[in-house]
Amino acid sequence: MIKILTVIGARPQFIKAAALSRAIRNKFSEKIKEVIVHTGQHYDDNMSRVFFDEMEIPKEDYNLRVGSSSHGKQTAAMISGIEELLLKEKPDCMVLYGDTNSTLAGAVAASKIHVPVVHIEAGLRSFNKSMPEEINRIVCDHCSTLLFSPTKKGYTNLLREGFPEFNQRPFTPDNPKIYHCGDIMYDNALYFSQLAEKKSDILTKYNLSTGAFVLATIHRDNNTDDPERFASIFSALNKISTENKLKIALPIHPRTSKALQNNLRKDVYDAMKANPNFVLMPPASFLEMIVLEKNCMLVCTDSGGVQKEAFFFKKPCIIFRPETEWVELVESGTAVLTDADEKKIIYAFSQFRNKKNMVFPPVFGNGRAAEFICEEIVKNFSPT
Ligand code: UD1
């Protein structure tokens, strides 16, 4: 039996972990034992617990309860807590997802005491090192032994950074193995798609009609914490809503909620408050989010996960960032980078509104990435 220690801590990781835990439960329960560590980076119930319940993620074995603080303090508390657990649990490898501070902490803690790191969602690059996530991705990839890239582009990025393509076992941090395996987020989108519509009544609850609303999410600190960018995004959304008589459904991340109170220019705040078509709601659960994504006319977001889910459900997407690590979306013409530029956002909306027959090429695999990853973990970490 292989023991893996999975570290998760932030909302997108709970979602990704659900796919691997499901594959272990269904097909690998006799070969892989998973120990789950929740760092406590996200701690509000609607940012954390709801995903465990809804997506049947096994309850975590440990919770480090680090909570919020500066990057340094938050990451340091995680490294120290994870190191202790690694020494106690002695896993065969550590599994990490994506690019959050929890990912970074896991990578540093494990690699320093020679526990092999498996990085899921490896190779993604925005080429913007002012994003904390970009630093986290690069450090984690370069500490890893097995690297699973969801896209061809991610795989190519790793080759460019010197990762070998045709190397042989045994794999180590100095002889790492890279794979292009598809996206476990796509596994989840397929798995939960039907169930979501049966289980969630979010459209009725907020009086939203299919095809008649825009879904928007904003949470990146460079948008929420910069009053000019924040105002520009909300002003654009307000104009799109009033000029087109469209509802804007807006599930609000805790950071955005604070910024709406403290950081939004008064004239924009007042205009938004006076617009009955702004539908503000608490953070959505995964099933609720899927229903919103499937039924909206268009998605506006600065989230990495949400821009991809828009693509999975064949919706055009306006991205409030200057660049994206999911370049395939932009290359396909179904998503556009507008940054926080009000004019560009409004123009992109008008273009998408009239665009017919968009093609969403199959670049995220076959919905079975999690099984592939489990097979490779078994091949590489089984006792000889
Ligand atoms: C993190 C990830 C980001 C991911 C996002 C998804 C990093 C560097 N970034 O950013 O890649 O896209 O999660 O949401 O790890 N807060 C609460 N309650 C919660 C969680 C957070 O109130 O349950 C507040 C905190 O006070 C904090 C803010 O939200 O001020 C941001 O939390 P943080 O842990 O920095 O992560 P995210 O911005 O969510």
Boltz pocket constraint, residues with backbone or C-beta under 6 A from the ligand:
constraints:
  - pocket:
      binder: B
      contacts: [[A, 10], [A, 11], [A, 12], [A, 41], [A, 42], [A, 43], [A, 44], [A, 45], [A, 47], [A, 48], [A, 67], [A, 68], [A, 69], [A, 99], [A, 100], [A, 101], [A, 102], [A, 132], [A, 133], [A, 219], [A, 220], [A, 221], [A, 253], [A, 254], [A, 255], [A, 303], [A, 304]]
      max_distance: 6.0
